[in-house]
Amino acid sequence: FILAAGMVGVAFSNQALPMMASVVLVGAGMGFLQPLISSIASQVAAPSQQGAVLGLAQSCGGLARTVGPVASGWMYASLGTQAPFLTGMVSALAAAGLGALLGRESLEDKGR
């Protein structure tokens, strides 16, 4: 939610101080997100599949860091200055929801 809040702030900031605060939130959100993704991927994978699942998760992150800027540039030019940041906010919230769902399923499976 920190990342999503930062993305909304960047999308709607029109002064330097709110923009800087929003960028700090984006950075903090990304800092929390990367270890969280690895942790969730490790928890939901079977022990024999953990390496493959973590490798896939990291590869998907690398692909997103490659495709994301290109797609964001297109959105910025075609849909407006707020579009890439609002799309990032929606993506962050979707990832948080998916992570919560997978984490809950993992805990339920371990309890059985």
N, C-alpha and C positions, 0 to 999 in steps of 0.2 A: 504494500500500500504506500510505502515511502516513495518508491519509484513512480507510481501512478500520480501521487500528489505533486511530485516534482515536474512530471510531464505536463500536467494541467497548468502549473505555475509558469512554466516556460511558454506554453501556448498563449497565455493571456497576459503575461507581464509586459508592461510598456515603459517601465522605468528600471534603472540599473540595479537598485538594491533588491527589489523583489525577484528580478531575473537571477541575480547572484545566489540568493537564498534557494531559489528553485533548482539551479544547477547543482548546488550542494546536496539537495535532496535526491536528485537524479544519481549523483555519484555514490551517495550512501546506499541508495536502493540497489544499485548495481553491485556494490560491495557485499551486500547481504545476499543478493540473488545467486551469484555464482556458487558459493559453498552450499547454499540451500538446494540448488538443482543437483549437485553431486551427491549430497546426502540423501535426498529423496530417491534418486536413481539407484543408489546402493541399497537402500532399505527395501525397495519393491522388487529387486532382482533376486533370483535364486542364487545361492552362493556360487554355484558353478558358472553362472552367467554374469556375475558382477563386473568383470573386466570388459566384456562385450558391451554391456549396458552403459557403463561409464564412458567407454570409448565412443559409443553412439551419441550419448548426451553431449560430450565435448565437441564431436564433429558437427552436430546440429548447431551448437553455439558458434562455432567457427563459420559455418554457412550463413547464419543469421548476421554475423558481423561483416560478412562480405556482401550479401544481398541487401541488407538493411539500409546502408547509406545510399545505394543506387535507387532503391524504391523510395526512400525518403526524399531524395533530390527530385525525383519525378513528381511526388505528391506536392512538394513545396512549390514547384513550378506550375503544376497543372491545377491543383486544388486549393492552394493558398498556404500562407505561412503557418497556420495553426495545424494543418492536416497531419503532418508527420508526428507531431507531439501528441495529438489526440489519439492517433492510431497507436502510438506507443503506450498511452495510458490504457486503452482498451486491451492491448496485448498483455500488459503487466497484470491487469486485473484477471484476465482469463488464465494466465499462468499461475497466479496465486490461487484461484479457485481449483484448478487442476491439481496443483500441489497439495492443497488441503484434502481433496478427495483421495488422491493416491496415498497420502500419509495416513489418513483414517483407515483405508483398506488395509494398509500394511500393518497397522497396529491391531486391527481386528484379526488378521491372519495369524499374527504372532500370539494372540491370546487363545487361539484354538489349539 
